[in-house]
């Protein structure tokens, strides 16, 4: 495993530093996070990037501005998507939450083909400028977003096309062989040179692979996620889509997930983790009665709840996610209430609670509803959540990738559950493979050492939590080893650990600020990185609803920590020094 990079120190710097497609951004102080949430240019003007669902990547912004200037009308804004179906769903969402009467247009564009890249379709939704916030809600909640690498490639193709046109226009009349030619290999602007340098930073770590192997990379990813990959050392070109007999052989394996029946065809890849949750909800509404409400069990990552509230019949929210809440759910079901699906995290973000999945599965079987489990925080090397679920979803962006430089999500179907065939039939008809080719190559490369990385992170996190839980300046540590442990252990793999994420509570907000400001790690959104990453979670995720979050035990001065691969003694010292900086 490679050395852990030093975190940047400047506000707004990409995390990791000098990474053009980084998925986190540095907020060194507590106040920086507040400035970001309030849209203060003290922070926002310095941001090289951000988490891509919340902060539209500069490459995507640049491409959208360029196309809107060409195809839009005055006072129109735009948003780009990788498929027509997504663009149409965005328009439907905007008509519902913005205006039925205002014109919202969809324009289909094609970029390329160029070099090894086939023609790239882009679908631009154009709408009145004051509707941008609503379009952004769709982008954020659904996760059906454009890849920043796709936008970068489109910009490059368009730039090359314009350059050729300009050269043709400047070419002198007569025999063109005597025209003075400018060397084409040299970057012609500061921007081009910076892009070239950033590309080199990615490529020099061996992360780029020829795009002709993108389909093979996706096969490898699906097998790795299903837990049935034969070898992590096979060349990427060896991964071909399985034949019928090979699929049967895969289903006969117990694999890393500890259950038979799974094959690569039960794994679906998405542009990001939230997209997999959104599409799991769409699956449930299509297969069962969409007039039923869903259940959001436990305090979830913010957009999961928004999806269940804004699409379909709504949901019952059990924000505490405790055993007594299951008693209430059972009472509802016994009274005749019908449920569409129950969504839960194992464990939850940020309180690290694990629900009683075995009991919930029993209720689902008896009362005919689906269970969808987000396994991102536990990850399948640690927990076997799929045994109790109809679908498990995950953000591959996190520990599966680890490098914090590519987005992705997955949905895995449980072939042993009642609705498997119906879900499979729906997915075979409706699923769109929209993981961008370059993202698939980066994700496959990053995830090859996923299991050993996960083991190291588990060990580091457990040692750090044991230290913090005994420290007099720490009021509470939320970690599966201490929170709902019986339910976590019930799904914990024999060789699994308690994961790399925990949250901690200091004595008061002032102590939290002092600790955070003096913590010398990367500090920003996201989790599951190969480096330790901290954030004042509630400030970033619930700034406009802090009182509401506190009703469910999520303190406004909670500090969430995703533990990385650093040397353990060094990591412990970093946290000791930050605690020592707290004045009594």
Secondary structure, 3 states (H helix, E strand, C coil): CCCCCCCCCCCCCEECCCCCCCCEECCCCHHHHHHHHCCCHHHHCCCCCCCCCCCCCHHHHHHHHHHHHHHCCCCEEEEEECCHHHHHHHHHHHHHHCCCCCCCEEEEEEECCECCECCEEEEEEEEEHHHHHHHHHHHHHHCCCCCHHHHHHHHHHHHHHHHHHHHHHHCCCCCHHHCCCCCCCCCCCHHHHHHHHHHHHHHCCCCCCCHHHHHHHHHHHHHHHHCCCCCCCCCHHHCCCCCHHHHHHHHHCCCCCCCCCCCHHHEEEECCHHHHHHHHHHHHHHHCCCCCEEEEECCCCHHHHHHHHHCCCCEEEECCCCHHHHHHHHHHHHCCCCEEEEEEECCCCCCCCCCCHHHHHHHHHHHCCEEEEECCCCCCCCECCHHHCCEEEEECCCCCCCCCCCCCEEEEECCCCCCHHHHHHHHHHHCCCCCCHHHHHHHHHHHHHHHHHHHHHHHHHHHHHHHHHCCCCEEEEECCCCCCHHHHHHHECCCCCCCCEEEEEECCHHHHHHHHHCCCCEECCCCCCCCCEEECHHHHHHHHHHHHHHCCCCCCCCEEEECCCCCHHHHHHHHHHHHHCCCC
